[in-house]
């Protein structure tokens, strides 16, 4: 009986610990808010959804940068100005975004695109 009780406790702990590891909620992938994007971008490597989360983050941010560059040329206006020699590596830029967001929780409920553009404008202002 003791062995059965121990096995049940071990199984329960394993289920609870695996659920506890999932820090990226499935809803975060909908990107309703800047906080959702930051959750994906700041995912821990041990998270079961880490691979999907970081790829979604990178794709979203890169797409936004490309769109900004296209629209900036088309509209002759930009939100942020990043010289070619200022471009950080993708992982470094994502890390900067996540660190910046922690100091600006007031933007958590904004749309993801607005949060990213606020960060970029603060980090790379146009003169």
N, C-alpha and C positions, 0 to 999 in steps of 0.2 A: 504494500500500500504506500509506503514511504517513497519507493522508486516511482510509482505512478504520480504521486503528488509532486515530486521533484521535477519529473518530466513535464508535467502540466505547467509548473511555474517557469521553467526554462523556456518552454514554447511561448508562453504569454509574454515573458520579458523580451524574447526575440521579436515578436510581433510589435510590441510597444516601441522597442528601440528602432526598428525599421521605420515605423510611422514617424517617430521623432526625428529621423534623419531627413525626411522630406521637407526641407525648409522652403523650397520653391513650390508654391501652391499651383495647382493646375490652372486656376483662374488667372494667374499672373501672365500666362501665355496669351491672354486676350489683349493685353496692353491697354487696359482702360485708363490707367494713370501712370504718371511718372514713377510712382512708387513701384508699380508692377515691373516696369523696365529695369529699375535699379535692383529689384529682387533677382531678376534674371542675370543682369550684368555682374552682380556681386555674389553669385552663387558659390558655395563652398565646393571644392573638388570632390568631397565625400558625398555630396547630395546625389541621390539616385537619378535626378533629372539634370545633372550638371552639364552633360554633353549637349542636350537639346537646348537648355537655357542659354548657355554661352553662345551657341551658334545663332539662336534667335536674336540675342542682344547684338552681336556683331553685324548680322544682316540688317537689322533695323537701323543701327547707327550709320553704317556705311551707305545704306540707301538714302538716309536723310542728308548726309553730306553730299552725295552725288546730286540729289534733287536741289539742294541749296545752291550748289555750283551752277547747275543748269538754269535755275530761276534767277539767280543773281546776274547772270549774263543776259538773260532775256529781259529782265526788268531794270537792269542797270542799278541794282541795289543789293545790299547784302546785310545779313544779320551779324555775321562774324567774319573776320578777315584773318586767314591763316596763310602765311607765306609758305612756299614749298619747303623751305629749309626749317620751318617750325613744326612740320607735321610729325607728331609722335607715332611710334609704332602702335598698331591697333590695340594690343593688350594694354599698353601704357595709357592710351587715351581713355579706354574703358575704365581703368583703375582710377584715373583722375576724375572721371565723371562720377563714379561711385563715391569717392572720398568727398567730392564737392557736395553731393546730394545729402550726405550725413550732416553737413553744416547748414543745410537749407531745407528743413522738413516742411516749411511753409508751402513748398511747391509739390509735395507728395501727391496731392489730390488733383493736380493739373493733368492735362493730357500729356502723354509721353513725349510727343514732339515738342511741346512748349518747354518742358523741363530740360531736354537736351539743348534746345536753342538758347535757353537762359544760361546754361553752363558754358556753351561755346562762346556766347557774346561776352560773358564775364572773363573767360580765359583768353579769348582772342578778339578783343574789341577792334573795331575799325576806327581809324584816325579821322 
